[in-house]
Amino acid sequence: MEKAIEKIISRPVHPGMVGDGFRVYHYFPGGPISQRRISPFLMLDFAAEFEFPPSQHLRGVDVHPHKGFETVTIAYQGAVEHHDSAGNHGIIYPGEVQWMTAGSGILHKEYHEREFSSKGGKFEMIQLWVNLPARFKTEAPHYQALTNELIREVTLSEDLGVVRVIAGNYNGIKGPANTYTPVNLWDIRLKKGADLRTSIDESHTTAILILHGQVAVNGTTVPEHHMALFGQEGTDITIHASKDAVLLVMSGEPIDEPIASYGPFVMNTQAELMEAMEEFRAGKFGTLD
């Protein structure tokens, strides 16, 4: 049975700036998509392709906290560098993914990598926030650096495309990310005329974002920079690329728990939320210059 599209979300009219380095379109939460509806996902920001001029100033987001969830940063063009209050440091290059479990709380900053910044160029990223069940919100913060060497790739017939399996399972091929609840995250590149068929668990919340090109999903046209949100019923998904296309498929088992969120804190109750903010103000997330 086909998984029916519930609605197609067009790209927000205007981008916003996160810090001075991330020019993003914010797809959810907001409007017709609440955090409860899109669970286990919490937020999706798409930094669509944008040309940054050369700069000796490292554009980005200065020190900020996270607690109670995970951030997943996917690099398509450009490079991002990061530091945190636990002493971690890394660089995400095109095709790579940083999966950060904020857990019990951490301070973090991210910015354009120095060499990319000095030369300038095209920059394109996605940041997806994934919720954690209550029992895992106190996990020690940690990272998964999902490099190009680790991400599993499935080549479609006649070399008409590739599915890069970041997390979950695509037609029997498992991705490298370890997740606290069932999550599929697939970076898909299709050539014009390609057809892809797969199935996703009926219980999953499922959405597809079209970064480039245009596709037909179960016969419905989804243009560039639009997102298809599926209903729960059905399992089968067929994608036909009417143009060369890049898309992100995200699906996951909903977390049936209350959500109390404020900015970079995501807990289950207002009392826990207040406690998280007090911990941050008291310096319990460490220090970061």
C-alpha positions in Angstrom: 0.0 0.0 0.0 1.3 3.4 -1.0 2.2 5.9 1.8 0.0 8.9 0.9 1.3 12.4 1.0 -0.6 14.4 3.6 0.6 17.9 2.5 3.4 19.5 0.5 5.2 22.4 2.3 6.6 25.1 0.1 9.8 26.8 1.0 9.4 29.7 3.4 9.3 33.0 1.6 12.3 34.6 3.3 15.4 33.1 4.8 16.6 34.0 8.3 20.1 34.2 9.6 21.4 32.0 12.4 24.4 33.9 13.7 26.1 35.5 10.7 27.1 32.3 8.9 24.0 30.3 8.3 21.3 31.7 5.9 18.5 29.2 6.5 15.0 28.4 5.5 13.1 27.1 8.5 10.7 24.3 7.6 9.5 23.1 11.0 8.3 23.5 13.7 5.8 26.2 12.8 2.7 26.7 10.7 1.0 23.4 10.0 3.8 21.3 11.5 4.1 21.1 15.3 6.9 19.2 17.1 4.3 16.6 18.2 3.3 16.0 14.6 6.8 15.7 13.3 8.2 13.6 16.2 10.9 12.3 16.7 12.2 15.3 14.7 12.1 18.7 16.3 13.4 21.2 13.8 14.7 21.5 10.2 16.7 24.4 8.9 17.9 24.3 5.3 20.8 26.5 4.4 20.1 26.5 0.6 23.0 27.1 -1.8 24.4 30.6 -1.2 27.7 32.2 -2.3 29.7 33.7 0.5 32.4 36.1 -0.4 36.0 35.6 1.0 36.4 36.7 4.6 39.0 36.6 7.3 36.2 36.8 9.8 34.9 33.3 10.6 31.2 33.6 10.1 29.0 31.3 12.2 27.2 30.9 15.5 29.0 31.9 18.7 28.8 29.9 22.0 25.4 28.5 22.7 23.9 25.6 24.8 22.0 22.5 23.9 20.3 19.9 26.2 17.9 17.0 25.8 18.2 16.2 22.1 20.5 15.6 19.2 21.7 17.9 16.3 22.4 16.4 12.9 24.4 18.6 10.5 24.7 17.5 6.9 27.2 19.3 4.6 26.5 19.5 0.9 28.8 22.4 -0.1 31.3 24.3 2.0 32.8 23.3 5.3 31.9 23.8 8.9 34.2 23.8 12.0 33.0 23.3 15.6 34.2 23.4 19.2 32.5 22.5 22.4 32.9 22.7 26.2 34.0 19.1 26.4 37.1 19.9 24.4 35.8 18.3 21.1 36.7 19.9 17.8 36.1 18.8 14.2 35.4 19.9 10.6 32.5 18.7 8.4 33.3 18.6 4.7 30.9 18.1 1.8 29.1 14.7 2.0 29.8 14.3 5.7 27.6 14.4 8.8 28.1 15.5 12.4 25.6 13.8 14.7 25.9 15.4 18.2 24.0 14.0 21.2 23.7 17.0 23.5 22.1 14.8 26.2 22.7 16.3 29.7 24.0 19.6 28.3 26.9 21.1 26.4 28.1 24.4 25.1 28.9 24.5 21.4 29.9 26.9 18.6 30.1 26.3 14.8 31.4 28.5 12.1 32.8 28.4 8.5 36.0 26.5 8.3 39.1 28.8 8.0 40.2 27.8 4.5 36.7 27.9 3.1 36.1 31.3 4.8 39.3 32.8 3.3 38.4 31.7 -0.2 34.7 32.0 -0.1 32.4 29.9 -2.2 29.1 28.1 -2.3 27.7 27.0 1.1 24.8 24.5 1.5 23.9 22.6 4.7 21.0 21.1 6.6 20.6 21.0 10.4 18.0 18.6 11.7 17.2 18.2 15.4 16.2 14.8 16.7 14.4 14.4 20.1 15.6 12.0 22.8 13.2 9.9 25.0 13.1 11.0 28.6 15.3 8.1 29.7 18.2 9.3 27.4 18.0 13.0 28.1 20.8 12.7 30.7 23.2 10.8 28.5 26.7 12.3 28.5 27.2 14.5 25.5 29.1 12.9 22.5 29.6 13.0 18.8 29.4 10.7 15.8 31.6 11.9 13.0 30.1 10.3 9.9 32.7 10.8 7.3 32.3 9.9 3.6 34.3 6.7 4.2 31.7 5.5 6.8 28.5 6.4 5.0 27.1 3.4 3.1 26.2 4.0 -0.6 23.7 2.1 -2.7 24.0 2.6 -6.5 20.8 2.4 -8.4 20.4 0.4 -11.6 22.0 1.8 -14.8 24.0 4.1 -12.6 21.1 6.6 -12.4 21.6 7.6 -8.8 22.9 6.8 -5.4 21.4 6.5 -2.0 23.7 7.5 0.9 22.5 5.7 4.0 23.3 8.0 7.0 21.0 6.3 9.5 18.5 3.4 9.6 18.0 0.9 6.8 17.5 1.4 3.1 16.4 -1.8 1.3 18.6 -4.0 3.6 21.6 -1.6 3.8 22.3 -0.2 7.2 23.7 3.3 7.9 26.5 4.0 10.3 24.7 6.3 12.7 23.7 4.9 16.1 20.3 6.3 17.1 18.3 6.1 20.4 15.0 5.4 18.6 14.4 4.0 15.1 15.4 6.7 12.5 16.0 6.6 8.8 18.1 9.4 7.2 18.9 9.0 3.5 20.8 11.4 1.3 19.7 10.6 -2.2 21.2 11.9 -5.5 19.2 11.0 -8.7 19.8 11.6 -12.4 16.9 12.6 -14.6 14.7 9.6 -15.4 15.8 7.6 -12.3 13.2 5.6 -10.4 13.5 4.5 -6.8 11.3 2.2 -4.9 11.4 1.6 -1.1 9.2 1.0 1.9 9.1 2.7 5.3 7.5 1.3 8.4 3.9 2.4 8.7 4.4 3.7 12.2 7.1 6.2 11.1 6.7 9.9 10.7 8.1 10.5 7.2 9.1 13.5 5.1 11.1 14.2 2.0 12.9 17.5 1.3 13.9 18.3 -2.3 17.1 20.3 -2.2 17.6 20.4 -6.0 15.6 19.4 -9.0 12.1 18.0 -9.1 10.6 14.6 -8.5 7.3 12.8 -8.5 6.6 11.0 -5.2 3.9 8.3 -5.6 2.8 10.2 -8.6 2.6 13.7 -7.0 5.0 16.4 -8.2 7.3 17.8 -5.5 9.3 20.8 -6.8 12.7 22.1 -5.7 12.8 23.4 -2.1 9.5 21.8 -1.2 8.9 19.2 1.4 6.4 16.3 1.3 4.9 15.2 4.6 3.3 11.8 4.6 0.4 10.4 6.5 1.0 7.4 8.8 -0.9 4.8 6.7 0.9 2.8 4.0 4.5 1.8 3.5 5.5 2.0 -0.2 7.2 5.0 -1.7 8.1 5.4 -5.4 10.2 8.4 -6.5 10.7 9.4 -10.2 13.2 12.1 -11.0 11.9 14.4 -13.8 15.2 16.4 -13.4 18.5 15.7 -11.8 17.6 15.8 -8.1 19.0 15.8 -4.6 16.7 14.9 -1.7 16.7 14.0 1.9 14.4 11.3 3.2 13.8 11.4 7.0 11.6 9.0 8.9 11.4 7.9 12.5 9.3 6.3 15.1 7.4 9.0 17.0 8.3 9.5 20.7 5.0 9.4 22.6 6.0 11.8 25.4 5.2 15.4 26.3 7.5 18.0 24.9 8.6 21.1 26.8 11.0 23.2 24.7 12.5 26.6 24.8 15.2 27.5 22.3 18.1 25.0 22.6 16.5 23.1 25.6 14.1 20.2 24.9 12.7 18.4 28.0 9.5 16.7 29.0 8.1 19.1 31.6 8.2 22.8 32.4 9.9 22.0 35.7 12.7 20.1 33.8 12.9 23.0 31.3 13.4 25.5 34.1 16.0 23.2 35.7 17.9 23.0 32.4 18.0 26.8 32.1 19.2 27.1 35.8 22.0 24.6 35.1 23.1 26.6 32.1 23.1 29.8 34.0 25.0 28.1 36.9 27.8 27.1 34.4 27.1 23.3 34.7 27.5 22.9 30.9 31.2 23.8 31.2 33.0 26.8 29.6 33.9 27.7 26.0 35.6 30.8 24.7 
